[in-house]
Amino acid sequence: MDLEELFRKKLESSELIPGEMIRQNLMKKLGRREFVRFNPSRFNIYYLGGIAVAAVAATLLISSGPGKIQDDRIIPEEKIITPDRPSEQIPFIEVQSNGNGGTKQVNAKSEKVKTEVKSDNVQNRISVANTEGDNRVEPMVSGEALLKTSVIKEKPAKENAQEVSIQKRPFADFSTSVSEGCVPLKVSFINRSAAYDSWECYFSEGGYATSRDTERTFNNGGEYKVTLRVFGSDGTESLSAETITVHSKPTARFETHPEKPILPDDAISFVNYSRDAVKYNWDFGDGNSSDAVEPEHRYSRYSSYNVRLIAWSQYGCSDTLLVKNAFAVSGSYIDFPNAFIPNPDGPAGGYYSTKSDEAAQIFHPVTSGVSDYLLRIFSKSGVIIFESNDINIGWDGYYKGKLCEPGVYVWRVRGTYKNGEPFVKMGDITIIRN
């Protein structure tokens, strides 16, 4: 039975013309009823509640601010608490006044909800939607009936602030001037550790550092591990390690061919015996150079030449070999025998041959690379008894057509080799008779 039918039955036998005041009061009551009634097309209490909830949520987010620690649990500031089921909505109940504006308890789904209703001598009815059913009944309030519920405010628990003392732990760290290089490799170590009380530094090949910043020279190729250990005052420790890579040097070696060259006639070949090398540079000592592995070079004149070879490994390590006066042992020479047996049958004019050499009848030099030549032979009294500037003519043991007496004579020779090197020699020769 709706409100209109109720009024029709009560007042059908009487005529009542409401005044303007009653009309205004009635419209106000109807307006309040529409305000609490759910209607998506009109502004009502539900929209107002949504705005209030949004405002509270925005306030909480702004108050928490960036950088604050958020609790995983969302604690609302207000909750509507009902008996036995504080977190659920109130079941739909119907409450009717007893006609005198008293109170009445109604059991809804075995739960007791106590309500307090005030009446203005007009029968009131309150309908609350059942959340567990499919049908929804919009709440209707007539008169000035009020449904009072308890509101409890809960405040989030505050954690007791506790001041924590943080003990700094030791931190091991060091830097090196270089981490890779060629022997001998000199490395500087700089200790950059923090919050430590004492320290130790060890090297894998043996030994340890005794000063905060130290240096070490590695003379052999290989990989070496350097370990720094620092200790805190509370016994804690920290480690830091670095690996130093040391590369071995190559070996530069060479020889020249021929072994006793005649300069400038002979072309010099340089035979390379270097090890662990991939790149070379030759300095021939006369202003010329080459990067060939085994070059060949011809000198324009005889001189003292210093030959240098630089050999590089694949890691850029180098070795150098310098040979000073590389061609001091020249292929040019002049030598003489120390005795001969003159032919008693008469002078031979000093010309010699293989046959005369077999009989050792002519005194002459054995030479190579001689360009200029002067030979003189002296008697015991210092008289020159033989002289020749022709290297192909020797002394046959005769002086002015007569065979010289057996004994010791002195010879002296001077000249120049083809490479421009001068020479002066002297010695003695003994004449032997058959």
ABEGO torsion letter per residue (X at the ends): XBAAAAAAAAAAABBBBBBAAAAAAAAAAAAAAAAABBBAABBBAAAAAAAAAAAAAAAAAAAAEBGBBBBABBBBABBBBBBGBAABBBBBBBBBBAGAGBBBBBBBGGBBBBBBBBBAGBBBBBBBBBAABABBBBBBBBEABBBBBBBBBBBBBBBBBBBBBBBBBBBBBBBBABABEBOBBBBBBBBABBGBABBBBBBAAEEBBABABBBBBBABBEBBBBBBBBBBAAGBBBBBBBBBBBBBBBBBBBBBOBABBBOAABBBBBBBABBGBABBBBBAGAGBBBABABBBBBBABBBBBBBBBBBBBAAGBBBBBBBBGAAABBABBBBBBABBBBBAAEBAGGBBBAAAAAAGABBBBBBBGBABBBBBBBBAAGBBABBBABAABBBAGBBGGBBBBBEBBBBBBBEBBAAGBBBBBBBBBBBBBX
